Amino acid sequence: MSDVEEDLASDAETRRIQRIAAVIESVRPRLKKDGGDVELVGVSGLFVKVHLSGACVNCAMAGQTLGGIRRELMAALNEPVRIVPVPK
């Protein structure tokens, strides 16, 4: 891979991570309204690692919340992703 190709790939990945972060940020106010929160921890390929906090930690609907975030990310990225909840 040439330096130009590597730069283009790096730029594309940077834009992808920025889109992921923007989606996570757009979800946060809805969760905060119910006493919860979500934070982007990292991205590794198709895996998006997030940390749930507040009321989301023990909520029976946390799986639904993660599924909703996943759907929003897939719509924004037009590609499959997997949401992985991780401890802080």
URFEN-V804966 format. One line per field, one symbol per residue. ss: DSSP state (2 for helix, 1 for strand, 0 for the rest). psi: psi as a letter, one per 30 degrees, with the letter a starting at -180 (. if undefined). burial: b if it has 16 or more other ideal C-beta (glycine too) atoms within 10 Angstrom, else e. Layout:
ss = ???
psi = ???
burial = ???
//
This chain:
ss = 0022222222222222222222222222222220011111111100111111110000000222222222222222200001111000
psi = kleeeeeeeeeeeeeeeeeeeeeeefeeeeeefggalkkkelkjbfkjklkklbffegkfgeeeeeeeeeeeeeeefhlklkkjkll.
burial = eeeeeeeeeeeeeeeeeeebeebbeebeeebeeeebbbebeeeeeeebebbbeeebeebeebeebbeebbeebeeeeeeebebebeee
//
